[in-house]
Amino acid sequence: MNITTLSSKGQITIPIEIRRWMGINPKSKLAFQISNNKVWIHLIPSFKTLRGSVKKIKGDPKKTAQRYVAQHVLESEKS
């Protein structure tokens, strides 16, 4: 078990073993989900790995696509 401390700014450091296991790098996007009294952390794939797999969406392309990808990952985890 790894233990970390919450900073005064609400930040935590994810232990190196977990970052390596999840493939988390600087600038990685993470999604947090609460389900059955547990918090789940999901790594959001980078746009480079998803290129061509997401249909075009109206609105600000970057913000809309990030939101769409995060929602897609959360929904796929429920299945």
C-alpha positions as CSV (number, residue, x, y, z in Angstrom):
1,M,0.0,0.0,0.0
2,N,1.3,3.5,-0.9
3,I,0.4,6.4,1.3
4,T,0.6,10.1,0.2
5,T,-0.3,13.4,1.8
6,L,-2.7,16.0,0.5
7,S,-1.1,19.4,0.1
8,S,-2.8,22.7,1.1
9,K,-3.7,23.2,-2.6
10,G,-5.5,19.9,-2.7
11,Q,-2.7,18.2,-4.6
12,I,-1.2,14.7,-4.1
13,T,1.8,13.0,-5.5
14,I,1.0,9.7,-7.2
15,P,3.7,7.1,-6.2
16,I,6.2,6.2,-8.9
17,E,5.1,2.5,-8.9
18,I,1.6,3.5,-9.7
19,R,2.6,6.1,-12.4
20,R,4.7,3.4,-14.1
21,W,2.0,0.8,-13.9
22,M,-0.6,3.1,-15.3
23,G,1.7,4.7,-17.9
24,I,1.3,8.2,-16.4
25,N,3.7,10.8,-17.6
26,P,4.0,14.6,-17.2
27,K,0.9,16.3,-18.8
28,S,-1.1,13.0,-18.7
29,K,-4.8,13.5,-18.4
30,L,-6.6,11.6,-15.6
31,A,-10.3,11.2,-14.9
32,F,-11.7,10.6,-11.4
33,Q,-14.9,8.7,-10.9
34,I,-16.8,7.9,-7.7
35,S,-18.6,4.5,-7.8
36,N,-19.8,2.3,-4.9
37,N,-18.0,4.5,-2.3
38,K,-14.7,4.1,-4.2
39,V,-12.7,6.6,-6.2
40,W,-11.4,5.3,-9.6
41,I,-8.6,6.9,-11.5
42,H,-8.6,6.5,-15.3
43,L,-5.8,7.5,-17.6
44,I,-7.2,9.4,-20.6
45,P,-5.3,8.3,-23.7
46,S,-3.4,11.0,-25.6
47,F,-4.8,12.4,-28.8
48,K,-1.9,10.9,-30.7
49,T,-3.1,7.4,-29.8
50,L,-6.7,8.2,-30.7
51,R,-6.0,10.0,-34.0
52,G,-8.7,9.1,-36.5
53,S,-10.9,7.2,-34.0
54,V,-13.1,10.1,-32.9
55,K,-15.7,11.7,-35.2
56,K,-15.6,15.5,-35.8
57,I,-17.5,17.5,-33.2
58,K,-18.8,21.1,-33.3
59,G,-17.3,23.7,-30.9
60,D,-13.8,24.3,-29.7
61,P,-12.1,21.2,-31.1
62,K,-9.5,20.8,-28.3
63,K,-11.9,21.3,-25.3
64,T,-14.8,19.4,-26.9
65,A,-12.6,16.4,-27.9
66,Q,-11.0,16.2,-24.5
67,R,-14.4,16.1,-22.8
68,Y,-15.6,13.5,-25.3
69,V,-12.6,11.3,-24.8
70,A,-12.8,11.5,-21.0
71,Q,-16.5,10.6,-21.1
72,H,-15.8,7.7,-23.5
73,V,-13.2,6.3,-21.2
74,L,-15.5,6.5,-18.2
75,E,-18.4,4.8,-20.1
76,S,-16.1,2.0,-21.4
77,E,-15.0,1.3,-17.8
78,K,-18.6,0.8,-16.7
79,S,-19.0,-2.1,-19.2
